[in-house]
Amino acid sequence: MINAKLASQSHSNHQTVVRLSEKVSFGGEDVVIIGGPCTVESLDQMETVASHLAAAPVQALRGGVYKPRTSPYAFQGMGVEGLQILASVRSRYSIPVVTEVMSIGQIEAVAADADMLQIGSRNMQNFDLLKALGEAGKPILLKRGLASTIEEFVMAAEYILSHGNPDVVLCERGIRSFDNYTRNVLDLGAVVALKQITHLPVIVDPSHAVGKRELVAPLAKAAIACGADGLIIECHPEPEKSVSDARQALSLEDMVSLVHSLRPVAAAVGRNISEVGAGLKSAPVHFSVKTCEAIA
């Protein structure tokens, strides 16, 4: 028995629905697809991504602006400049944005420009950060830690819930193992267990789980088949040139194809992948930003 007073199924007589926008919600009949690059690199890049994905349909856009990298010498993200890019694309394409927060000091700025704040696996047990996110006033996407048990994962969510924020979505993204053929091991058993243990929506990140783009589509389908409420998938206009996680990123064309292939799987388990009506606004974007020329 997991002693999670607020996250446990026994606390609520209904499944929590986390609303990302007027048309996009996690935990209802619709399976939510979040797509985009690991890292925001330029305005042109994100314009290209959004224009393809809004019509796919992908219901939300991801893009990292603060990047927790294993090496201190790897690209760490564009920071505030990246947030401005996300805000511009979010406005023009009417598409919700998900991006990562790494510290308490980043919360205010990120919350101003994003619809959902992501907590990466490395910060799953950063308890002071989790407490602060309980007061952030925005939905939280909480990723499972690299080697965390299901109980540790649920109790991390409990920190956010217990500090006043009921809008938490759990994300299974694979855990470490002795095998290194895939980047991590995707624990779909945890998805089923979490749906039974908690009343929170649960989504899956097959990109980080396997680390190889050719393995993403089958696992995305399996995730929906076992009850996941959504997916977060990496894609890039030129995957091989991505400054982060290039090996696991899908091309935009493959991403669009994958979304359409998920529809019959969702229908088979009584779910739907909705058209959210995201459309390109006619007004031009007047915004100037440098690309990341120094990260080749």
C-alpha positions in Angstrom: 0.0 0.0 0.0 1.4 3.4 -1.0 0.6 6.0 1.6 -0.3 8.8 -0.8 -3.2 10.6 0.8 -4.0 12.9 -2.2 -2.7 11.0 -5.2 -4.2 7.6 -4.3 -7.3 6.3 -6.1 -9.1 6.0 -2.7 -8.9 9.8 -2.2 -11.0 10.6 -5.2 -14.1 8.8 -6.6 -13.3 10.0 -10.1 -10.3 10.2 -12.4 -8.6 13.7 -12.5 -8.8 15.6 -15.7 -6.0 18.1 -16.2 -7.0 20.9 -18.5 -4.1 22.4 -20.6 -6.3 24.7 -22.7 -9.9 25.2 -23.6 -9.7 22.3 -26.0 -6.9 20.1 -24.6 -7.3 17.9 -21.5 -5.5 14.9 -20.0 -7.5 12.1 -18.5 -10.7 12.3 -20.5 -11.7 10.3 -23.6 -9.1 12.0 -25.8 -5.5 10.8 -26.0 -3.3 13.9 -26.0 -0.2 14.0 -28.2 2.6 16.4 -27.3 5.3 16.7 -30.0 8.3 18.8 -30.7 12.1 19.0 -30.4 14.1 18.2 -27.3 15.6 21.7 -27.5 14.4 25.1 -28.9 17.2 26.1 -31.3 15.7 29.0 -33.3 12.4 30.7 -34.2 12.6 29.3 -37.7 12.9 25.8 -36.2 9.9 26.1 -34.0 7.8 27.8 -36.7 8.5 24.8 -38.9 7.6 22.4 -36.2 4.4 24.1 -35.2 3.1 24.5 -38.7 3.5 20.8 -39.3 2.2 19.5 -36.0 -0.8 21.8 -35.6 -2.3 20.1 -38.6 -1.3 16.6 -37.7 -3.1 17.0 -35.3 -0.7 17.2 -32.3 -2.5 18.9 -29.4 0.5 20.5 -27.6 4.0 21.6 -28.4 7.2 20.7 -26.5 10.6 22.4 -26.5 13.3 22.7 -23.9 14.8 26.1 -23.1 16.6 25.0 -19.9 18.4 21.7 -20.5 19.8 19.4 -17.8 22.7 17.8 -19.6 25.0 15.1 -18.4 28.0 17.1 -19.5 28.5 20.6 -18.4 30.0 21.4 -21.8 26.9 20.3 -23.7 24.3 22.9 -24.9 22.3 24.0 -21.9 19.4 25.7 -23.7 18.5 29.2 -24.9 16.9 30.3 -21.6 14.8 33.4 -21.7 15.3 33.8 -25.4 13.9 30.3 -25.9 10.9 31.2 -23.8 10.2 34.2 -26.1 10.3 31.9 -29.1 7.8 29.5 -27.5 5.5 32.4 -26.6 5.6 33.6 -30.1 4.8 30.2 -31.6 2.2 29.5 -29.0 0.3 32.7 -29.8 0.5 32.4 -33.6 -0.6 28.7 -33.8 -2.9 28.7 -30.8 -1.2 25.6 -29.5 -0.4 24.9 -25.8 3.3 24.7 -24.8 5.1 22.4 -22.5 8.6 23.1 -21.3 10.9 22.1 -18.4 11.7 23.9 -15.2 14.9 23.1 -13.5 14.9 25.4 -10.5 12.6 27.5 -8.2 14.1 30.6 -9.7 12.9 29.7 -13.2 9.2 29.0 -12.3 7.9 32.6 -12.6 9.4 33.2 -16.1 8.4 29.8 -17.5 4.9 29.9 -16.1 4.4 33.2 -17.9 5.0 31.7 -21.3 4.1 28.0 -20.9 0.8 26.2 -20.4 2.4 23.2 -18.6 5.6 23.0 -16.5 7.7 19.8 -16.9 9.8 18.3 -14.2 12.5 16.1 -15.7 13.5 12.7 -14.4 16.6 14.2 -12.7 14.5 16.5 -10.6 11.7 14.1 -9.7 12.9 14.1 -6.1 13.9 17.8 -5.9 11.5 18.3 -3.1 11.9 22.0 -2.6 11.2 22.5 -6.3 8.1 20.2 -6.1 6.8 22.2 -3.2 7.2 25.4 -5.1 5.4 24.0 -8.1 2.5 23.2 -5.8 2.0 27.0 -5.7 2.8 27.7 -9.4 -0.8 27.8 -10.6 0.0 25.8 -13.8 -0.4 22.1 -14.7 2.7 20.0 -14.0 4.1 17.2 -16.1 6.1 15.0 -13.7 8.5 12.5 -15.2 9.6 9.4 -13.5 13.1 9.3 -12.1 15.9 7.4 -13.9 15.8 4.6 -11.3 12.8 5.4 -9.2 10.3 2.9 -7.9 6.6 3.4 -8.5 6.1 4.4 -4.9 8.8 7.1 -5.1 7.2 8.4 -8.2 3.7 8.6 -6.7 5.1 10.3 -3.5 6.9 12.9 -5.6 3.5 13.7 -7.1 2.1 13.9 -3.6 4.5 16.7 -2.8 3.0 18.8 -5.5 -0.6 17.9 -4.6 0.0 18.5 -0.9 1.2 22.1 -1.6 -2.0 23.1 -3.4 -1.7 22.1 -7.1 -4.2 19.3 -8.1 -3.2 19.4 -11.8 -0.4 16.8 -12.0 0.2 14.5 -15.0 2.5 11.5 -14.5 4.9 10.5 -17.3 6.6 7.1 -17.6 9.8 7.7 -19.6 11.8 4.5 -19.0 14.1 3.4 -16.2 17.7 2.3 -16.1 18.7 -1.3 -16.5 21.7 -3.5 -17.2 20.9 -3.5 -20.9 22.2 -0.8 -23.1 20.6 -1.6 -26.5 17.9 0.8 -25.7 18.5 4.1 -23.8 16.2 2.9 -20.9 13.6 0.3 -20.4 10.0 1.4 -20.9 7.9 0.2 -18.0 4.4 -0.2 -19.4 3.5 -2.2 -16.4 4.0 1.0 -14.4 1.5 2.7 -16.6 -1.2 0.1 -15.8 -0.3 0.2 -12.1 -0.3 4.0 -11.9 -3.8 4.0 -13.5 -5.0 1.7 -10.7 -3.1 3.3 -7.8 -3.8 6.9 -8.6 -6.5 9.1 -10.0 -4.0 11.1 -12.0 -3.5 11.1 -15.8 -0.6 9.1 -17.0 1.3 9.6 -20.3 4.3 7.9 -21.9 7.6 9.2 -23.4 8.7 6.5 -25.8 11.5 8.7 -27.2 13.5 8.9 -24.0 12.6 5.3 -23.1 14.3 3.7 -26.2 16.6 6.4 -27.6 16.2 5.1 -31.2 13.7 6.6 -33.5 12.8 3.4 -35.3 11.5 1.9 -32.0 9.3 4.9 -31.0 6.2 4.1 -33.1 5.6 0.5 -31.9 6.0 1.6 -28.3 3.7 4.6 -28.7 1.0 2.3 -30.0 1.6 -0.1 -27.1 1.3 2.7 -24.6 -2.1 3.8 -25.8 -3.2 0.2 -25.9 -2.4 -0.3 -22.2 -4.3 2.8 -21.2 -1.9 5.8 -21.3 -3.7 9.1 -21.5 -1.2 10.6 -23.9 2.3 10.6 -25.4 5.2 13.1 -25.5 7.4 12.4 -28.6 10.4 14.2 -29.9 10.5 15.3 -33.5 12.7 17.8 -35.4 12.8 19.3 -38.9 16.2 17.7 -39.5 16.7 15.1 -36.8 20.3 14.3 -37.5 21.1 18.0 -36.9 19.3 18.3 -33.6 21.6 19.7 -30.9 20.2 17.3 -28.3 19.0 13.7 -28.5 19.3 13.5 -32.3 19.2 9.7 -32.4 15.7 9.5 -31.0 14.0 12.4 -32.8 11.5 11.6 -35.5 11.3 13.7 -38.7 8.2 15.9 -38.9 6.8 13.7 -41.7 7.3 10.6 -39.6 5.7 12.3 -36.6 2.6 13.2 -38.7 2.4 9.7 -40.0 2.7 8.2 -36.5 -0.2 10.4 -35.2 -2.5 9.1 -37.9 -1.5 5.5 -37.3 -2.4 5.9 -33.6 -6.1 6.6 -34.3 -7.2 3.0 -34.8 -5.3 1.9 -31.7 -7.0 4.6 -29.6 -10.4 3.7 -31.1 -9.8 0.0 -30.2 -9.5 0.9 -26.5 -12.4 3.4 -26.5 -10.3 6.5 -26.8 -10.0 9.3 -29.4 -7.3 11.5 -30.9 -9.1 14.8 -31.4 -8.8 17.6 -33.9 -8.2 20.6 -31.7 -8.8 23.2 -34.3 -5.3 24.7 -34.1 -4.8 27.0 -37.0 -2.3 29.4 -38.4 -3.1 33.0 -37.7 -2.7 35.3 -40.6 -0.7 38.0 -38.9 3.0 37.9 -39.5 5.4 37.3 -36.6 7.6 40.3 -36.0 10.3 38.7 -33.9 14.1 38.6 -34.2 16.2 35.9 -32.5 19.6 34.5 -33.2 20.0 30.8 -33.9 22.3 28.8 -31.8 25.3 29.3 -34.0 27.7 28.3 -31.3 26.4 24.8 -30.8 27.6 23.0 -33.9 
